[in-house]
Amino acid sequence: MQTRKLGRGVAIVGAGMSKFGAFPEKSSRDLFVEAFSAMRNSVDKSLDPDGIEALYVGNFSSELFEGQGHIAPIIADWAGLTPCPATRVEGACASGGVALRQGIIAIASGLYDVVLVGGVEKMTDLPIECVTDTLAAAGDVLYEIPAGFTFPGFYAAMATAYMARYGAAPEALMHVGIKNHENGALNDKAHFNARIADIMARKKARAEEKGQPIPDWADEMAFLHDDQANPVIAWPLRLFDCSPVSDGAAAVLLVAEEHARSFTDDPIYVIGSGQASDRALHDRADLTTIGAARLASRQAYDMAGIAPADVRLAEVHDCFTIAEIIASEDLGFFPSGQGYKAAEEGATARDGPRPINTSGGLKAKGHPVGASGVAQVVEIWKQMRGSAGARQVAGDVNLALTHNVGATGQTCVVHIYERR
Amino acid sequence: MSEETFTSAAFYRFLEEHKLMACRCRACGTLHLPPRPICTNCHGEEIEWIETSGQGTLRAFTTIHVAPTAMMEAGHGRDNPYCVGIVQLTEGPSISAQIVGVDATRPEDIAIGQPVQVVFIERGEGEEQHTYLAFRYGGASQAEG
C-alpha cells in the first residue's frame, strides 16, 4: 500500500453540534442551524460566513425520513451561505465522516481555503418499524434484507460470531453500554444525558408514582439482564446495546493550514485520513472484524506517521456495543479477541489508559446517522483543546482519532488529529 | 447450464424452482453467491451458472425480536422471534438466509458451526407470493410450506 499525503495541511478552527434527541418541532434545517451557530460561537477569533467557500453535508436519507430530497442547498440557505457550492454526501451511517473527508480533500487540493463540513439527520418523525425499514435500506436489499436481517440483526450476527470465536459473554457488551452512559451523563448535548443508574432510579420513581411494584435491581448488571427493562432486540443485543434513533446535526470549519491562525491560536490539525469499502457482511471471510475499518485506519496511520499506541483518545462508531469492541481491535488498540476484555477491565473508560467515546458515543450521545461522523470531531475538538468540561480527560491530548462506519462496514472512514 | 443473465431476478426465478444457484468464473474458477456478472477475483466476465448442493454450516446468527415490516406481515415480532443467519455452503461462498428448525426463543441452544440444509419458504399470497431462501438447522432436508 502506497502512503498517501495531503496536498497541503488542513486545520479545524471551529466545531459545534445541536442538542441530540427527539425534537418533534425541529426539521433538518433547524437542527443544522443550531449546529452552525454552535460552531460559529466556537471560533476563537472571527468568522465571516461570506468567507465560507463550500459546504459538504453528510446525510443518509432525508427523503425517507422527512420526504425532503436535495437537502444540501436548503441547509446552505438556512445557514445564510447561498450561493456557495453545497454538496450532500451519503455513506449510510458514515455519511458525516465521508463528508469530512471530502472537505479535507477539497482544501488539500488547493481548490478552497475555507470549507464548512456538516452532518444532519432527522429520524424521529417516522414510527419505529418504518425507521427499521429505512435503516435497512443501507443493507443489501436484494439479498440481506429479504433474509430477514435488520441493522441490530447484522451486528448481533457479528456478536454471535465474535462470542463463539473468543468466548466472550453478553456481559462484556453491557460494560460498553454502562461506560458510554457514564460519559453521556456528563455531556449536556447527549440524547441520553444519564447514567444507567440514573435511568433505573427514574424507572423506580415512576413505578412508585403509579402505585406499581417497585423493581429491586441489585445493580446496573441486574437491570441490564432484566428482560422487561432491557428487552432483546436481536439476540444477544438488547435495548441498551443499541444506539437510539435521534435527531441532530453537527458542523466543523476546516481551513487551509496557512490560514488557521487568523481564526484561532489553538487549531487542531488533520494529519491522517483513510477510507475503504467492503462487500455485504455474508461475503466477508471474517465476521469478527470490519476489514474496511482496518484498511482505512492503516491508511490514516501511514499518512500521519504514527502507530495505534500513540493515539491518546478515540471516538469510535458504537452503533451497537459489539461494534465498539470490534472497533477497538480494528484500530489496533487491542489484539483481536482482547477488545472485550479491555472493555470489561475498564481500559476504555474516561480515566483508563485508552479512553474511547468520552462523548457518550453513539450509544448515549445519540445517533442521528448523517451527523454522527461530524459530531465525533466536535468531541475531539473539545478534548484536544481542554474544553470538554466535566468529562475532560486528564493530561495532554496531542493525538486523537475518529472512526465512522457505514452500514456493517461497507464504508469506513478514519481520521487522525494533532494538537501542536 | 442456463442462458439466464447473472441478475437477482434470475437468482429468484431459480429459487421459485427450488434451486439455489451460484455462478462460477470460467477463467479462474471462483464461485460467487449471490450471482454477479463480473468476477471479484480476476475481473473476468465469462461466468456460468452452477447449482449448489444446498448443504453448509452456520457461520453466525441472531434471533430477531424487533422485526421489519415484511417479517411482521409474516407473523413475526416481539412474541414470535425468528432466526436469521449467515451460512457457508460446502462449495465455499456464504449467503444470508432465514434459519428454520430452531427455537428462536432459545438462542443459547443454537450453535455456530452446525450443519444446515437449504429449504425454500413461500411467503405472501397471490401475485405477492415469493420464494425465500432458508436453511434448516441440523441439516435434515425438506420443503417448507
Interface residues (C-beta under 8 A of the other chain):
Chain A: I128 E129 C130 T132 D133 A136 D140 L142 Y143 E144 I145 P146 A147 G148 F149 T150 P152 G153 A156 A157 M158 A159 T160 A161 A164 P231 V232 I233 A234 W235 P236 L237 R279 A280 L281 H282 D283 L287
Chain B: S8 P34 T40 R59 A60 F61 T62 T63 I64 H65 V66 A67 P68 T69 A70 M71 M72 H76 R78 P81 Y82 V84 G85 I86 P93 S94 I95 S96 A97 Q98 P107 A111 I112 G113 Y132 L133
